[in-house]
Amino acid sequence: MDALSIIAALGGLSETARKAGAPVSTVQYWQDKGRIPAWREAQIREALVADGLDPAAYLAPKEAA
């Protein structure tokens, strides 16, 4: 997941942290690394939907096994 575009879409570090239920320092770490851990996808998806955004535009599609 591209952290920079998701954080920007959700309104910045503090807003992303609030919406994802994560500490600001954690979201800042995602920003610094440029990615969000896959295990946080459900929280990010919920935050995007709650903001009226299409998660498909921000989250990579799952690959078939």
C-alpha positions as CSV (number, residue, x, y, z in Angstrom):
1,M,0.0,0.0,0.0
2,D,1.3,3.4,-1.0
3,A,1.4,5.2,2.3
4,L,1.9,8.7,0.9
5,S,-1.2,8.8,-1.2
6,I,-3.3,7.1,1.5
7,I,-2.2,9.5,4.2
8,A,-2.8,12.5,1.9
9,A,-6.3,11.2,1.0
10,L,-7.2,10.7,4.6
11,G,-6.2,14.2,5.6
12,G,-2.6,13.9,6.9
13,L,-0.8,12.2,9.7
14,S,-3.1,13.0,12.6
15,E,-6.3,12.4,10.7
16,T,-5.0,9.1,9.3
17,A,-3.9,8.0,12.8
18,R,-7.3,8.8,14.2
19,K,-9.2,7.1,11.4
20,A,-7.0,4.0,11.5
21,G,-6.8,3.7,15.2
22,A,-3.1,3.9,15.2
23,P,-0.6,6.3,17.0
24,V,0.6,9.3,15.0
25,S,4.1,8.0,15.4
26,T,3.1,4.8,13.7
27,V,1.5,6.7,10.8
28,Q,4.7,8.8,10.5
29,Y,6.7,5.6,10.3
30,W,4.5,4.5,7.4
31,Q,5.1,7.8,5.7
32,D,8.8,7.6,6.2
33,K,9.0,4.1,4.8
34,G,6.4,4.8,2.0
35,R,4.3,1.8,2.8
36,I,1.7,0.5,5.2
37,P,1.9,-3.1,6.5
38,A,-0.5,-5.5,4.8
39,W,-2.0,-6.5,8.2
40,R,-3.4,-2.9,8.5
41,E,-5.3,-3.1,5.2
42,A,-8.7,-3.7,6.9
43,Q,-8.3,-0.6,9.0
44,I,-7.2,1.5,6.1
45,R,-10.0,0.2,3.9
46,E,-12.6,1.1,6.5
47,A,-11.1,4.6,6.9
48,L,-11.2,5.2,3.1
49,V,-14.8,4.0,2.8
50,A,-15.8,6.1,5.8
51,D,-14.4,9.2,3.9
52,G,-16.3,8.3,0.8
53,L,-13.2,7.2,-1.1
54,D,-12.8,4.1,-3.3
55,P,-10.3,1.7,-1.6
56,A,-9.6,0.1,-5.0
57,A,-7.9,3.4,-6.1
58,Y,-5.5,3.2,-3.2
59,L,-5.1,-0.5,-2.3
60,A,-3.3,-3.0,-4.5
61,P,-5.6,-5.8,-5.8
62,K,-5.1,-9.2,-4.3
63,E,-3.2,-11.6,-6.6
64,A,-4.7,-15.0,-7.4
65,A,-2.8,-17.9,-5.8
